[in-house]
Amino acid sequence: MARIAVVGAGMGGLAFASVMRNTSHQVTVYEQASELAELGAGISLWANGTRLFDEMGIAGQMAERSCETEVAFFRNEDGSVAGSQFLARENWYRSEYGYPYYGAFRTHLQSALLEVIGRDIIQLNKQLVTLEETDDKVLLHWADGSQDSADVVVGADGIKSVVRKYVSPGANPAFTGNSAFRGLAKTADLNLLPEPHSFTDWMGDGMHVLNFPIGRDFEYQTIVVFIDGPEQWTEEAWRIPADAQEIRTHFDGWHPAVSQLLDHVNLNERWGMFQVSPMSSWHRGRAVLIGDAAHGMMPHHGQGAISSFEDAVALAHLFNDPSMTSVAEALTRYEQERKARGEKIQTSSRRLNDCLHLPAGQGRTERNAVLNSLEKHFSWLHSYQLSV
């Protein structure tokens, strides 16, 4: 039996604990917050994530609490369709990949995971300061002056990961040159949406607006506005004030539905978009990284949480594999399974930002050909299955 300390009670940390729930290992999740409050309204859950839900113990709960979005649309500023792909419509997505796409509340996903693992394995108010490794264990030093020890430390502590500073001190979050604004609205209040039960990217020069339904009966829409800029992020905080009126002028002349969407977005608060710099390794000694701590990425493929699930399940499998002779062997095999894929998703998400923000011209014609054949270009993403 190994004592496994999971640093961070986000999606990746909870997913790892859910898969480890019936094993002989002792798993403790440490969270720096004083309560488990999930930020963000909605989440896209694609097939490479939902195929893991049975093992995580949340398949039934998420099926009850989520909607199966009908189509993915890509529209120009005037609302004309540049590309589309069936999802639940004609059961295309399930037939193609074997599992559904869900639009869900992040809080529902979090609560489903907590129902599975229970709260007794989670310790709150645990802010990690540093790790100290001995021959046979790792000491975790907390901000309150206390310490704990474990056989293995799983760094699931997000893009600002303290565990990553131990594993790879030079791999810091880097500003992408892009920012975002977020909102939530009742679908009934968005009567100008042409396809309220569908996922839509409204694309323009240097910006796009995303809306997708969440909840069992499509009752809400998650809304995110993405804009290129500023060129540099000089603030320590990752959320800063913005001029709502100035932001809104960028969308003058767009389809009326976009103006309606903007009415439900907090344009006074700009979110900086960061990603993790590449690392030579995702583990060091008895410490290993999963999720955003390893490959924090832009959100344009909707893979942030899902790639964390892939990491978590792969790592859990290896810890429970009797053929693994040591912690070092398990962590090396985990990295072989996950690192190249995590970095590929990260790179592809960054490129997709540029694709969605093209100015008018030939580039859009080429882009639209891709957007109308998503199964050809992105099946590698949705069809993925773990080999460990």
HELIX and SHEET records of a PDB file:
HELIX    1   1 MET A   11  VAL A   19  1                                   9    
HELIX    2   2 ALA A   47  THR A   50  1                                   4    
HELIX    3   3 PHE A   53  MET A   56  1                                   4    
HELIX    4   4 ALA A   59  ARG A   65  1                                   7    
HELIX    5   5 ARG A   89  ASN A   91  5                                   3    
HELIX    6   6 TRP A   92  TYR A   97  1                                   6    
HELIX    7   7 ARG A  106  ILE A  117  1                                  12    
HELIX    8   8 VAL A  162  VAL A  167  1                                   6    
HELIX    9   9 THR A  187  ASP A  189  5                                   3    
HELIX   10  10 ALA A  244  THR A  249  1                                   6    
HELIX   11  11 PRO A  256  LEU A  262  1                                   7    
HELIX   12  12 ASP A  292  HIS A  295  1                                   4    
HELIX   13  13 GLY A  304  PHE A  319  1                                  16    
HELIX   14  14 VAL A  327  LEU A  356  1                                  30    
HELIX   15  15 GLN A  362  LEU A  371  1                                  10    
HELIX   16  16 LEU A  374  HIS A  382  1                                   9    
SHEET    1   A 6 ILE A 122  GLN A 123  0                                        
SHEET    2   A 6 GLN A  26  TYR A  30  1                                        
SHEET    3   A 6 ARG A   3  VAL A   7  1                                        
SHEET    4   A 6 VAL A 152  GLY A 155  1                                        
SHEET    5   A 6 ALA A 287  LEU A 289  1                                        
SHEET    6   A 6 HIS A 283  ARG A 284 -1                                        
SHEET    1   B 2 GLY A  42  LEU A  45  0                                        
SHEET    2   B 2 TYR A 102  PHE A 105 -1                                        
SHEET    1   C 8 VAL A  81  PHE A  86  0                                        
SHEET    2   C 8 VAL A  71  ARG A  75 -1                                        
SHEET    3   C 8 PHE A 199  GLY A 204  1                                        
SHEET    4   C 8 MET A 207  ILE A 214 -1                                        
SHEET    5   C 8 TYR A 220  ASP A 228 -1                                        
SHEET    6   C 8 PRO A 173  LYS A 186 -1                                        
SHEET    7   C 8 GLU A 269  VAL A 276 -1                                        
SHEET    8   C 8 ARG A 239  PRO A 241 -1                                        
SHEET    1   D 3 LEU A 128  GLU A 133  0                                        
SHEET    2   D 3 VAL A 138  TRP A 142 -1                                        
SHEET    3   D 3 GLN A 147  ALA A 150 -1                                        
END                                                                             
